[in-house]
């Protein structure tokens, strides 16, 4: 996963499990990570883990089963 420094990665389901592992790994590679989960506290906990390790992350809440939630989360990511 080289060459990711300075990129932005959006990871859904990043509050736990595989999504969280992917978000953490992307942060280790230099990505600013948009942590998206339907549980706000889980997204914030993943962000805190990434920041504590020296990375950059921001938390967003979205239910990926709802198109409007996903659209709003990705708009927020793009808007920065």
PyMOL Python script that loads the backbone (N, CA, C, O; Angstrom):
from pymol import cmd

cmd.read_pdbstr("""\
ATOM      1  N   UNK A   1       0.829  -1.201   0.000  1.00  0.00           N
ATOM      2  CA  UNK A   1       0.000   0.000   0.000  1.00  0.00           C
ATOM      3  C   UNK A   1       0.863   1.252   0.000  1.00  0.00           C
ATOM      4  O   UNK A   1       0.493   2.237   0.638  1.00  0.00           O
ATOM      5  N   UNK A   2       1.944   1.254  -0.656  1.00  0.00           N
ATOM      6  CA  UNK A   2       2.805   2.430  -0.691  1.00  0.00           C
ATOM      7  C   UNK A   2       2.203   3.497  -1.595  1.00  0.00           C
ATOM      8  O   UNK A   2       1.372   3.207  -2.455  1.00  0.00           O
ATOM      9  N   UNK A   3       2.633   4.728  -1.387  1.00  0.00           N
ATOM     10  CA  UNK A   3       2.162   5.816  -2.221  1.00  0.00           C
ATOM     11  C   UNK A   3       0.851   6.421  -1.778  1.00  0.00           C
ATOM     12  O   UNK A   3       0.201   7.116  -2.559  1.00  0.00           O
ATOM     13  N   UNK A   4       0.440   6.173  -0.534  1.00  0.00           N
ATOM     14  CA  UNK A   4      -0.837   6.687  -0.048  1.00  0.00           C
ATOM     15  C   UNK A   4      -0.701   7.939   0.802  1.00  0.00           C
ATOM     16  O   UNK A   4      -1.708   8.530   1.193  1.00  0.00           O
ATOM     17  N   UNK A   5       0.502   8.344   1.090  1.00  0.00           N
ATOM     18  CA  UNK A   5       0.713   9.525   1.935  1.00  0.00           C
ATOM     19  C   UNK A   5       0.037  10.744   1.318  1.00  0.00           C
ATOM     20  O   UNK A   5       0.225  11.050   0.140  1.00  0.00           O
ATOM     21  N   UNK A   6      -0.754  11.434   2.139  1.00  0.00           N
ATOM     22  CA  UNK A   6      -1.445  12.628   1.682  1.00  0.00           C
ATOM     23  C   UNK A   6      -2.801  12.384   1.040  1.00  0.00           C
ATOM     24  O   UNK A   6      -3.502  13.339   0.705  1.00  0.00           O
ATOM     25  N   UNK A   7      -3.178  11.145   0.864  1.00  0.00           N
ATOM     26  CA  UNK A   7      -4.477  10.806   0.283  1.00  0.00           C
ATOM     27  C   UNK A   7      -5.539  10.780   1.377  1.00  0.00           C
ATOM     28  O   UNK A   7      -5.218  10.723   2.564  1.00  0.00           O
ATOM     29  N   UNK A   8      -6.800  10.824   0.971  1.00  0.00           N
ATOM     30  CA  UNK A   8      -7.917  10.691   1.902  1.00  0.00           C
ATOM     31  C   UNK A   8      -8.606   9.368   1.607  1.00  0.00           C
ATOM     32  O   UNK A   8      -8.925   9.068   0.456  1.00  0.00           O
ATOM     33  N   UNK A   9      -8.833   8.580   2.648  1.00  0.00           N
ATOM     34  CA  UNK A   9      -9.525   7.303   2.505  1.00  0.00           C
ATOM     35  C   UNK A   9     -10.802   7.346   3.338  1.00  0.00           C
ATOM     36  O   UNK A   9     -10.777   7.751   4.501  1.00  0.00           O
ATOM     37  N   UNK A  10     -11.912   6.930   2.748  1.00  0.00           N
ATOM     38  CA  UNK A  10     -13.176   6.814   3.475  1.00  0.00           C
ATOM     39  C   UNK A  10     -13.447   5.331   3.685  1.00  0.00           C
ATOM     40  O   UNK A  10     -13.473   4.553   2.731  1.00  0.00           O
ATOM     41  N   UNK A  11     -13.647   4.949   4.939  1.00  0.00           N
ATOM     42  CA  UNK A  11     -13.863   3.543   5.270  1.00  0.00           C
ATOM     43  C   UNK A  11     -15.184   3.404   6.008  1.00  0.00           C
ATOM     44  O   UNK A  11     -15.363   3.962   7.091  1.00  0.00           O
ATOM     45  N   UNK A  12     -16.112   2.654   5.412  1.00  0.00           N
ATOM     46  CA  UNK A  12     -17.377   2.383   6.091  1.00  0.00           C
ATOM     47  C   UNK A  12     -17.209   1.181   7.011  1.00  0.00           C
ATOM     48  O   UNK A  12     -16.379   0.306   6.763  1.00  0.00           O
ATOM     49  N   UNK A  13     -17.999   1.150   8.066  1.00  0.00           N
ATOM     50  CA  UNK A  13     -17.886   0.066   9.036  1.00  0.00           C
ATOM     51  C   UNK A  13     -16.591   0.136   9.816  1.00  0.00           C
ATOM     52  O   UNK A  13     -16.114  -0.876  10.329  1.00  0.00           O
ATOM     53  N   UNK A  14     -16.017   1.330   9.909  1.00  0.00           N
ATOM     54  CA  UNK A  14     -14.697   1.500  10.510  1.00  0.00           C
ATOM     55  C   UNK A  14     -14.728   1.588  12.030  1.00  0.00           C
ATOM     56  O   UNK A  14     -13.693   1.819  12.655  1.00  0.00           O
ATOM     57  N   UNK A  15     -15.886   1.410  12.628  1.00  0.00           N
ATOM     58  CA  UNK A  15     -15.987   1.459  14.076  1.00  0.00           C
ATOM     59  C   UNK A  15     -15.518   0.194  14.758  1.00  0.00           C
ATOM     60  O   UNK A  15     -15.265   0.189  15.963  1.00  0.00           O
ATOM     61  N   UNK A  16     -15.398  -0.899  13.982  1.00  0.00           N
ATOM     62  CA  UNK A  16     -14.965  -2.169  14.573  1.00  0.00           C
ATOM     63  C   UNK A  16     -14.552  -3.145  13.472  1.00  0.00           C
ATOM     64  O   UNK A  16     -14.749  -2.891  12.283  1.00  0.00           O
ATOM     65  N   UNK A  17     -13.982  -4.251  13.896  1.00  0.00           N
ATOM     66  CA  UNK A  17     -13.683  -5.356  12.996  1.00  0.00           C
ATOM     67  C   UNK A  17     -12.778  -5.024  11.824  1.00  0.00           C
ATOM     68  O   UNK A  17     -11.808  -4.278  11.955  1.00  0.00           O
ATOM     69  N   UNK A  18     -13.120  -5.598  10.666  1.00  0.00           N
ATOM     70  CA  UNK A  18     -12.308  -5.438   9.467  1.00  0.00           C
ATOM     71  C   UNK A  18     -12.242  -3.980   9.025  1.00  0.00           C
ATOM     72  O   UNK A  18     -11.186  -3.509   8.605  1.00  0.00           O
ATOM     73  N   UNK A  19     -13.360  -3.264   9.117  1.00  0.00           N
ATOM     74  CA  UNK A  19     -13.363  -1.852   8.744  1.00  0.00           C
ATOM     75  C   UNK A  19     -12.410  -1.042   9.599  1.00  0.00           C
ATOM     76  O   UNK A  19     -11.694  -0.177   9.095  1.00  0.00           O
ATOM     77  N   UNK A  20     -12.400  -1.324  10.894  1.00  0.00           N
ATOM     78  CA  UNK A  20     -11.487  -0.616  11.792  1.00  0.00           C
ATOM     79  C   UNK A  20     -10.041  -0.952  11.451  1.00  0.00           C
ATOM     80  O   UNK A  20      -9.188  -0.066  11.404  1.00  0.00           O
ATOM     81  N   UNK A  21      -9.767  -2.222  11.214  1.00  0.00           N
ATOM     82  CA  UNK A  21      -8.406  -2.632  10.864  1.00  0.00           C
ATOM     83  C   UNK A  21      -7.953  -1.955   9.574  1.00  0.00           C
ATOM     84  O   UNK A  21      -6.803  -1.529   9.469  1.00  0.00           O
ATOM     85  N   UNK A  22      -8.843  -1.853   8.597  1.00  0.00           N
ATOM     86  CA  UNK A  22      -8.508  -1.186   7.336  1.00  0.00           C
ATOM     87  C   UNK A  22      -8.233   0.290   7.571  1.00  0.00           C
ATOM     88  O   UNK A  22      -7.277   0.837   7.023  1.00  0.00           O
ATOM     89  N   UNK A  23      -9.059   0.938   8.379  1.00  0.00           N
ATOM     90  CA  UNK A  23      -8.880   2.366   8.663  1.00  0.00           C
ATOM     91  C   UNK A  23      -7.539   2.620   9.355  1.00  0.00           C
ATOM     92  O   UNK A  23      -6.815   3.548   8.995  1.00  0.00           O
ATOM     93  N   UNK A  24      -7.219   1.807  10.328  1.00  0.00           N
ATOM     94  CA  UNK A  24      -5.954   1.953  11.055  1.00  0.00           C
ATOM     95  C   UNK A  24      -4.775   1.737  10.107  1.00  0.00           C
ATOM     96  O   UNK A  24      -3.807   2.497  10.135  1.00  0.00           O
ATOM     97  N   UNK A  25      -4.854   0.717   9.281  1.00  0.00           N
ATOM     98  CA  UNK A  25      -3.760   0.414   8.339  1.00  0.00           C
ATOM     99  C   UNK A  25      -3.569   1.544   7.331  1.00  0.00           C
ATOM    100  O   UNK A  25      -2.439   1.933   7.037  1.00  0.00           O
ATOM    101  N   UNK A  26      -4.672   2.069   6.806  1.00  0.00           N
ATOM    102  CA  UNK A  26      -4.581   3.184   5.865  1.00  0.00           C
ATOM    103  C   UNK A  26      -3.945   4.405   6.527  1.00  0.00           C
ATOM    104  O   UNK A  26      -3.157   5.114   5.902  1.00  0.00           O
ATOM    105  N   UNK A  27      -4.284   4.645   7.781  1.00  0.00           N
ATOM    106  CA  UNK A  27      -3.677   5.755   8.520  1.00  0.00           C
ATOM    107  C   UNK A  27      -2.176   5.524   8.697  1.00  0.00           C
ATOM    108  O   UNK A  27      -1.385   6.460   8.590  1.00  0.00           O
ATOM    109  N   UNK A  28      -1.790   4.286   8.966  1.00  0.00           N
ATOM    110  CA  UNK A  28      -0.371   3.954   9.104  1.00  0.00           C
ATOM    111  C   UNK A  28       0.391   4.239   7.809  1.00  0.00           C
ATOM    112  O   UNK A  28       1.580   4.556   7.839  1.00  0.00           O
ATOM    113  N   UNK A  29      -0.290   4.125   6.691  1.00  0.00           N
ATOM    114  CA  UNK A  29       0.323   4.370   5.386  1.00  0.00           C
ATOM    115  C   UNK A  29       0.302   5.848   5.002  1.00  0.00           C
ATOM    116  O   UNK A  29       0.775   6.214   3.926  1.00  0.00           O
ATOM    117  N   UNK A  30      -0.245   6.701   5.876  1.00  0.00           N
ATOM    118  CA  UNK A  30      -0.212   8.131   5.643  1.00  0.00           C
ATOM    119  C   UNK A  30      -1.502   8.757   5.163  1.00  0.00           C
ATOM    120  O   UNK A  30      -1.535   9.960   4.901  1.00  0.00           O
ATOM    121  N   UNK A  31      -2.555   7.988   5.040  1.00  0.00           N
ATOM    122  CA  UNK A  31      -3.849   8.543   4.633  1.00  0.00           C
ATOM    123  C   UNK A  31      -4.504   9.301   5.778  1.00  0.00           C
ATOM    124  O   UNK A  31      -4.353   8.945   6.946  1.00  0.00           O
ATOM    125  N   UNK A  32      -5.224  10.339   5.425  1.00  0.00           N
ATOM    126  CA  UNK A  32      -6.165  10.959   6.355  1.00  0.00           C
ATOM    127  C   UNK A  32      -7.430  10.124   6.195  1.00  0.00           C
ATOM    128  O   UNK A  32      -7.938   9.978   5.083  1.00  0.00           O
ATOM    129  N   UNK A  33      -7.939   9.580   7.287  1.00  0.00           N
ATOM    130  CA  UNK A  33      -9.020   8.604   7.198  1.00  0.00           C
ATOM    131  C   UNK A  33     -10.353   9.173   7.671  1.00  0.00           C
ATOM    132  O   UNK A  33     -10.458   9.731   8.763  1.00  0.00           O
ATOM    133  N   UNK A  34     -11.368   9.017   6.823  1.00  0.00           N
ATOM    134  CA  UNK A  34     -12.745   9.323   7.188  1.00  0.00           C
ATOM    135  C   UNK A  34     -13.336   8.034   7.740  1.00  0.00           C
ATOM    136  O   UNK A  34     -13.606   7.094   6.993  1.00  0.00           O
ATOM    137  N   UNK A  35     -13.528   8.000   9.030  1.00  0.00           N
ATOM    138  CA  UNK A  35     -14.042   6.822   9.724  1.00  0.00           C
ATOM    139  C   UNK A  35     -15.563   6.928   9.735  1.00  0.00           C
ATOM    140  O   UNK A  35     -16.127   7.806  10.389  1.00  0.00           O
ATOM    141  N   UNK A  36     -16.224   6.030   9.008  1.00  0.00           N
ATOM    142  CA  UNK A  36     -17.679   6.072   8.875  1.00  0.00           C
ATOM    143  C   UNK A  36     -18.281   4.826   9.523  1.00  0.00           C
ATOM    144  O   UNK A  36     -17.905   3.700   9.200  1.00  0.00           O
ATOM    145  N   UNK A  37     -19.215   5.048  10.435  1.00  0.00           N
ATOM    146  CA  UNK A  37     -19.891   3.941  11.107  1.00  0.00           C
ATOM    147  C   UNK A  37     -21.273   4.411  11.540  1.00  0.00           C
ATOM    148  O   UNK A  37     -21.511   5.610  11.684  1.00  0.00           O
ATOM    149  N   UNK A  38     -22.170   3.474  11.745  1.00  0.00           N
ATOM    150  CA  UNK A  38     -23.506   3.869  12.188  1.00  0.00           C
ATOM    151  C   UNK A  38     -23.550   4.166  13.679  1.00  0.00           C
ATOM    152  O   UNK A  38     -24.520   4.734  14.179  1.00  0.00           O
ATOM    153  N   UNK A  39     -22.489   3.777  14.389  1.00  0.00           N
ATOM    154  CA  UNK A  39     -22.376   4.073  15.814  1.00  0.00           C
ATOM    155  C   UNK A  39     -21.352   5.195  16.000  1.00  0.00           C
ATOM    156  O   UNK A  39     -20.155   4.997  15.791  1.00  0.00           O
ATOM    157  N   UNK A  40     -21.833   6.356  16.389  1.00  0.00           N
ATOM    158  CA  UNK A  40     -20.957   7.526  16.525  1.00  0.00           C
ATOM    159  C   UNK A  40     -19.803   7.267  17.491  1.00  0.00           C
ATOM    160  O   UNK A  40     -18.659   7.620  17.205  1.00  0.00           O
ATOM    161  N   UNK A  41     -20.105   6.649  18.637  1.00  0.00           N
ATOM    162  CA  UNK A  41     -19.052   6.415  19.630  1.00  0.00           C
ATOM    163  C   UNK A  41     -17.983   5.462  19.108  1.00  0.00           C
ATOM    164  O   UNK A  41     -16.807   5.615  19.437  1.00  0.00           O
ATOM    165  N   UNK A  42     -18.374   4.486  18.305  1.00  0.00           N
ATOM    166  CA  UNK A  42     -17.403   3.552  17.731  1.00  0.00           C
ATOM    167  C   UNK A  42     -16.513   4.263  16.723  1.00  0.00           C
ATOM    168  O   UNK A  42     -15.302   4.041  16.698  1.00  0.00           O
ATOM    169  N   UNK A  43     -17.108   5.119  15.887  1.00  0.00           N
ATOM    170  CA  UNK A  43     -16.319   5.897  14.918  1.00  0.00           C
ATOM    171  C   UNK A  43     -15.339   6.807  15.642  1.00  0.00           C
ATOM    172  O   UNK A  43     -14.179   6.914  15.242  1.00  0.00           O
ATOM    173  N   UNK A  44     -15.790   7.454  16.691  1.00  0.00           N
ATOM    174  CA  UNK A  44     -14.917   8.352  17.448  1.00  0.00           C
ATOM    175  C   UNK A  44     -13.789   7.589  18.140  1.00  0.00           C
ATOM    176  O   UNK A  44     -12.671   8.092  18.245  1.00  0.00           O
ATOM    177  N   UNK A  45     -14.080   6.375  18.611  1.00  0.00           N
ATOM    178  CA  UNK A  45     -13.037   5.569  19.260  1.00  0.00           C
ATOM    179  C   UNK A  45     -11.962   5.159  18.254  1.00  0.00           C
ATOM    180  O   UNK A  45     -10.776   5.159  18.581  1.00  0.00           O
ATOM    181  N   UNK A  46     -12.368   4.811  17.043  1.00  0.00           N
ATOM    182  CA  UNK A  46     -11.384   4.475  16.014  1.00  0.00           C
ATOM    183  C   UNK A  46     -10.546   5.699  15.664  1.00  0.00           C
ATOM    184  O   UNK A  46      -9.330   5.599  15.503  1.00  0.00           O
ATOM    185  N   UNK A  47     -11.198   6.853  15.547  1.00  0.00           N
ATOM    186  CA  UNK A  47     -10.461   8.102  15.291  1.00  0.00           C
ATOM    187  C   UNK A  47      -9.441   8.358  16.386  1.00  0.00           C
ATOM    188  O   UNK A  47      -8.293   8.700  16.103  1.00  0.00           O
ATOM    189  N   UNK A  48      -9.849   8.195  17.617  1.00  0.00           N
ATOM    190  CA  UNK A  48      -8.943   8.426  18.745  1.00  0.00           C
ATOM    191  C   UNK A  48      -7.745   7.492  18.677  1.00  0.00           C
ATOM    192  O   UNK A  48      -6.622   7.904  18.966  1.00  0.00           O
ATOM    193  N   UNK A  49      -7.970   6.249  18.301  1.00  0.00           N
ATOM    194  CA  UNK A  49      -6.884   5.274  18.166  1.00  0.00           C
ATOM    195  C   UNK A  49      -5.902   5.724  17.079  1.00  0.00           C
ATOM    196  O   UNK A  49      -4.686   5.653  17.261  1.00  0.00           O
ATOM    197  N   UNK A  50      -6.441   6.185  15.955  1.00  0.00           N
ATOM    198  CA  UNK A  50      -5.598   6.634  14.844  1.00  0.00           C
ATOM    199  C   UNK A  50      -4.795   7.868  15.243  1.00  0.00           C
ATOM    200  O   UNK A  50      -3.594   7.942  14.983  1.00  0.00           O
ATOM    201  N   UNK A  51      -5.449   8.826  15.867  1.00  0.00           N
ATOM    202  CA  UNK A  51      -4.779  10.068  16.281  1.00  0.00           C
ATOM    203  C   UNK A  51      -3.706   9.776  17.332  1.00  0.00           C
ATOM    204  O   UNK A  51      -2.621  10.357  17.292  1.00  0.00           O
ATOM    205  N   UNK A  52      -4.008   8.885  18.262  1.00  0.00           N
ATOM    206  CA  UNK A  52      -3.034   8.531  19.303  1.00  0.00           C
ATOM    207  C   UNK A  52      -1.771   7.922  18.706  1.00  0.00           C
ATOM    208  O   UNK A  52      -0.687   8.029  19.278  1.00  0.00           O
ATOM    209  N   UNK A  53      -1.925   7.284  17.552  1.00  0.00           N
ATOM    210  CA  UNK A  53      -0.774   6.676  16.881  1.00  0.00           C
ATOM    211  C   UNK A  53      -0.079   7.658  15.936  1.00  0.00           C
ATOM    212  O   UNK A  53       0.869   7.290  15.242  1.00  0.00           O
ATOM    213  N   UNK A  54      -0.554   8.912  15.911  1.00  0.00           N
ATOM    214  CA  UNK A  54       0.090   9.932  15.096  1.00  0.00           C
ATOM    215  C   UNK A  54      -0.550  10.173  13.741  1.00  0.00           C
ATOM    216  O   UNK A  54      -0.008  10.921  12.927  1.00  0.00           O
ATOM    217  N   UNK A  55      -1.698   9.548  13.485  1.00  0.00           N
ATOM    218  CA  UNK A  55      -2.373   9.722  12.203  1.00  0.00           C
ATOM    219  C   UNK A  55      -3.436  10.799  12.243  1.00  0.00           C
ATOM    220  O   UNK A  55      -3.645  11.456  13.264  1.00  0.00           O
ATOM    221  N   UNK A  56      -4.108  10.970  11.109  1.00  0.00           N
ATOM    222  CA  UNK A  56      -5.202  11.930  10.998  1.00  0.00           C
ATOM    223  C   UNK A  56      -6.484  11.186  10.682  1.00  0.00           C
ATOM    224  O   UNK A  56      -6.506  10.298   9.830  1.00  0.00           O
ATOM    225  N   UNK A  57      -7.560  11.556  11.380  1.00  0.00           N
ATOM    226  CA  UNK A  57      -8.847  10.906  11.141  1.00  0.00           C
ATOM    227  C   UNK A  57      -9.982  11.833  11.536  1.00  0.00           C
ATOM    228  O   UNK A  57      -9.814  12.736  12.356  1.00  0.00           O
ATOM    229  N   UNK A  58     -11.137  11.594  10.941  1.00  0.00           N
ATOM    230  CA  UNK A  58     -12.350  12.323  11.277  1.00  0.00           C
ATOM    231  C   UNK A  58     -13.498  11.323  11.284  1.00  0.00           C
ATOM    232  O   UNK A  58     -13.534  10.399  10.472  1.00  0.00           O
ATOM    233  N   UNK A  59     -14.437  11.517  12.212  1.00  0.00           N
ATOM    234  CA  UNK A  59     -15.542  10.573  12.385  1.00  0.00           C
ATOM    235  C   UNK A  59     -16.810  11.082  11.715  1.00  0.00           C
ATOM    236  O   UNK A  59     -17.128  12.270  11.766  1.00  0.00           O
ATOM    237  N   UNK A  60     -17.523  10.156  11.087  1.00  0.00           N
ATOM    238  CA  UNK A  60     -18.810  10.444  10.464  1.00  0.00           C
ATOM    239  C   UNK A  60     -19.775   9.320  10.804  1.00  0.00           C
ATOM    240  O   UNK A  60     -19.383   8.159  10.928  1.00  0.00           O
ATOM    241  N   UNK A  61     -21.031   9.682  10.950  1.00  0.00           N
ATOM    242  CA  UNK A  61     -22.060   8.688  11.236  1.00  0.00           C
ATOM    243  C   UNK A  61     -22.921   8.494  10.000  1.00  0.00           C
ATOM    244  O   UNK A  61     -23.416   9.461   9.420  1.00  0.00           O
ATOM    245  N   UNK A  62     -23.099   7.243   9.601  1.00  0.00           N
ATOM    246  CA  UNK A  62     -23.963   6.931   8.465  1.00  0.00           C
ATOM    247  C   UNK A  62     -24.391   5.480   8.544  1.00  0.00           C
ATOM    248  O   UNK A  62     -23.614   4.608   8.935  1.00  0.00           O
ATOM    249  N   UNK A  63     -25.628   5.231   8.172  1.00  0.00           N
ATOM    250  CA  UNK A  63     -26.147   3.878   8.013  1.00  0.00           C
ATOM    251  C   UNK A  63     -26.043   3.569   6.527  1.00  0.00           C
ATOM    252  O   UNK A  63     -26.763   4.163   5.724  1.00  0.00           O
ATOM    253  N   UNK A  64     -25.159   2.649   6.144  1.00  0.00           N
ATOM    254  CA  UNK A  64     -24.934   2.390   4.724  1.00  0.00           C
ATOM    255  C   UNK A  64     -26.150   1.772   4.036  1.00  0.00           C
ATOM    256  O   UNK A  64     -26.165   1.644   2.811  1.00  0.00           O
ATOM    257  N   UNK A  65     -27.146   1.395   4.791  1.00  0.00           N
ATOM    258  CA  UNK A  65     -28.397   0.917   4.216  1.00  0.00           C
ATOM    259  C   UNK A  65     -29.306   2.053   3.782  1.00  0.00           C
ATOM    260  O   UNK A  65     -30.357   1.824   3.184  1.00  0.00           O
ATOM    261  N   UNK A  66     -28.897   3.283   4.086  1.00  0.00           N
ATOM    262  CA  UNK A  66     -29.691   4.465   3.732  1.00  0.00           C
ATOM    263  C   UNK A  66     -28.863   5.344   2.801  1.00  0.00           C
ATOM    264  O   UNK A  66     -27.869   5.948   3.203  1.00  0.00           O
ATOM    265  N   UNK A  67     -29.303   5.395   1.546  1.00  0.00           N
ATOM    266  CA  UNK A  67     -28.562   6.133   0.530  1.00  0.00           C
ATOM    267  C   UNK A  67     -28.305   7.583   0.932  1.00  0.00           C
ATOM    268  O   UNK A  67     -27.227   8.122   0.680  1.00  0.00           O
ATOM    269  N   UNK A  68     -29.296   8.209   1.554  1.00  0.00           N
ATOM    270  CA  UNK A  68     -29.126   9.610   1.936  1.00  0.00           C
ATOM    271  C   UNK A  68     -28.054   9.786   3.011  1.00  0.00           C
ATOM    272  O   UNK A  68     -27.358  10.801   3.023  1.00  0.00           O
ATOM    273  N   UNK A  69     -27.909   8.810   3.917  1.00  0.00           N
ATOM    274  CA  UNK A  69     -26.846   8.860   4.928  1.00  0.00           C
ATOM    275  C   UNK A  69     -25.469   8.774   4.268  1.00  0.00           C
ATOM    276  O   UNK A  69     -24.552   9.520   4.612  1.00  0.00           O
ATOM    277  N   UNK A  70     -25.347   7.856   3.321  1.00  0.00           N
ATOM    278  CA  UNK A  70     -24.065   7.665   2.639  1.00  0.00           C
ATOM    279  C   UNK A  70     -23.700   8.916   1.832  1.00  0.00           C
ATOM    280  O   UNK A  70     -22.558   9.374   1.866  1.00  0.00           O
ATOM    281  N   UNK A  71     -24.672   9.456   1.113  1.00  0.00           N
ATOM    282  CA  UNK A  71     -24.434  10.666   0.318  1.00  0.00           C
ATOM    283  C   UNK A  71     -23.997  11.822   1.214  1.00  0.00           C
ATOM    284  O   UNK A  71     -23.065  12.552   0.877  1.00  0.00           O
ATOM    285  N   UNK A  72     -24.665  11.988   2.347  1.00  0.00           N
ATOM    286  CA  UNK A  72     -24.325  13.066   3.262  1.00  0.00           C
ATOM    287  C   UNK A  72     -22.920  12.869   3.860  1.00  0.00           C
ATOM    288  O   UNK A  72     -22.161  13.829   3.987  1.00  0.00           O
ATOM    289  N   UNK A  73     -22.584  11.646   4.219  1.00  0.00           N
ATOM    290  CA  UNK A  73     -21.265  11.379   4.798  1.00  0.00           C
ATOM    291  C   UNK A  73     -20.166  11.666   3.775  1.00  0.00           C
ATOM    292  O   UNK A  73     -19.173  12.314   4.104  1.00  0.00           O
ATOM    293  N   UNK A  74     -20.335  11.191   2.536  1.00  0.00           N
ATOM    294  CA  UNK A  74     -19.310  11.424   1.543  1.00  0.00           C
ATOM    295  C   UNK A  74     -19.226  12.889   1.131  1.00  0.00           C
ATOM    296  O   UNK A  74     -18.143  13.378   0.809  1.00  0.00           O
ATOM    297  N   UNK A  75     -20.337  13.585   1.137  1.00  0.00           N
ATOM    298  CA  UNK A  75     -20.302  15.029   0.875  1.00  0.00           C
ATOM    299  C   UNK A  75     -19.487  15.722   1.956  1.00  0.00           C
ATOM    300  O   UNK A  75     -18.672  16.596   1.661  1.00  0.00           O
ATOM    301  N   UNK A  76     -19.710  15.329   3.220  1.00  0.00           N
ATOM    302  CA  UNK A  76     -18.964  15.922   4.330  1.00  0.00           C
ATOM    303  C   UNK A  76     -17.467  15.614   4.201  1.00  0.00           C
ATOM    304  O   UNK A  76     -16.631  16.465   4.505  1.00  0.00           O
ATOM    305  N   UNK A  77     -17.137  14.421   3.758  1.00  0.00           N
ATOM    306  CA  UNK A  77     -15.727  14.062   3.572  1.00  0.00           C
ATOM    307  C   UNK A  77     -15.102  14.943   2.484  1.00  0.00           C
ATOM    308  O   UNK A  77     -14.014  15.487   2.672  1.00  0.00           O
ATOM    309  N   UNK A  78     -15.780  15.078   1.369  1.00  0.00           N
ATOM    310  CA  UNK A  78     -15.271  15.880   0.255  1.00  0.00           C
ATOM    311  C   UNK A  78     -15.166  17.355   0.638  1.00  0.00           C
ATOM    312  O   UNK A  78     -14.212  18.038   0.266  1.00  0.00           O
ATOM    313  N   UNK A  79     -16.147  17.831   1.377  1.00  0.00           N
ATOM    314  CA  UNK A  79     -16.143  19.237   1.788  1.00  0.00           C
ATOM    315  C   UNK A  79     -15.067  19.518   2.836  1.00  0.00           C
ATOM    316  O   UNK A  79     -14.690  20.666   3.072  1.00  0.00           O
ATOM    317  N   UNK A  80     -14.582  18.438   3.459  1.00  0.00           N
ATOM    318  CA  UNK A  80     -13.456  18.538   4.361  1.00  0.00           C
ATOM    319  C   UNK A  80     -13.720  18.989   5.719  1.00  0.00           C
ATOM    320  O   UNK A  80     -12.796  19.091   6.526  1.00  0.00           O
TER     321      UNK A  80
END
""", "prot")
cmd.dss("prot")
cmd.show_as("cartoon", "prot")
cmd.util.cbc("prot")
cmd.orient("prot")
